[in-house]
Amino acid sequence: MKVLFVAGDPKPERWTVPISQLLPEADVRVWDPNGPAINADYAIVWQPPAQLFEREPGLKAVFNLGAGIDGLLKVPNLPSDLTVVRLEDAGMSAQMAEHVLHQILEVSRQMELYRHQQRQSQWKIHRPINRKEWPIGIMGLGHIGKRVATTLTSLDYAVNGWARSEHSIEGVHTFAGNEQFGEFLATTRVLVNTLPLTSETENILNYGVFSQLQPDAVLINVGRGEHLVEDDLLRALNEKKLQRASLDVFRKEPLPAGHPFWERTDITITPHISARTLRDATLEQITGKIRDHAKGLPITGIVDITRGY
Ligand code: NAP
């Protein structure tokens, strides 16, 4: 079997050496933009060039090195019948749960205020957190959203969850579809976005949505930059509809110098680090699926291209 590695890593051997160890039966090659076709059976990709699909029409499946496949679905010439497989958790949901909890605690436990007091050598105790005042709403209840939700319920937060279809998660008040979106927002103060980017979810974080949240609301966006209407966020913060936003993803990454978000003290910026792709867990999952697929066994994580996730 031939496996092609197609990602812009300057040191592709960091990936291909472990792939060969995990899949010794495979002939593993690195994509050469100027090279000939190799008649690959499988490709492991991150933002591949359009030529991949012209040059390698015999691909049996393509494995994405991430959970979000919005970048891959934008590639021109992506065959509509191609089997695209996304990464399923692979250590990302635990990282995301940590990141979201951290961002919530920064606000709910007034960590900035305590850091300020430390700089003034000031010992002053403020009232403890009342969890009832911090209902959290998770948009998306997939691999990532569900783990974030259950982590927060384990700490006794009131957690709402919203997805396309109905879900039943112990301790989480779930809402489904556009019909129940308003009700979900009205019971939420901390809005956490873990949605995939699709034509239905693009621009979903907008002024109309922020206006329906509970007072002193907080936004945490770990989905994609294109979910957020940036001017609407600034307006909602200026009008105090939102007290704070924590953003890990942006329309343009890296966030350009001079972007108005950089100067805001009410926006926390992290450079797309909330859940990193962990190489060992990722390659173990992908090579296991390649082996199963080659044997004709069913695999999970196949993307519905028309749905967009
Ligand atoms: P997933 O398992 O496919 O879950 C997606 C969830 O979103 C599902 O619950 C789905 O509803 C819901 N959803 C999709 N479209 C919707 C819509 N129109 N309305 C309401 N709900 C909708 O995906 P995942 O593994 O949790 O990953 C989610 C996203 O997180 C990725 O696509 C990526 O963009 C982002 N991500 C970010 C980072 C980072 O470092 N910032 C890292 C990893 C992933 P159903 O359950 O009803 O299908």
Boltz pocket constraint, residues with backbone or C-beta under 6 A from the ligand:
constraints:
  - pocket:
      binder: B
      contacts: [[A, 67], [A, 68], [A, 69], [A, 87], [A, 88], [A, 89], [A, 92], [A, 139], [A, 140], [A, 141], [A, 142], [A, 143], [A, 144], [A, 145], [A, 162], [A, 163], [A, 164], [A, 165], [A, 166], [A, 177], [A, 194], [A, 195], [A, 196], [A, 197], [A, 198], [A, 200], [A, 201], [A, 222], [A, 223], [A, 224], [A, 248], [A, 249], [A, 272], [A, 273], [A, 274], [A, 275], [A, 276], [A, 309]]
      max_distance: 6.0
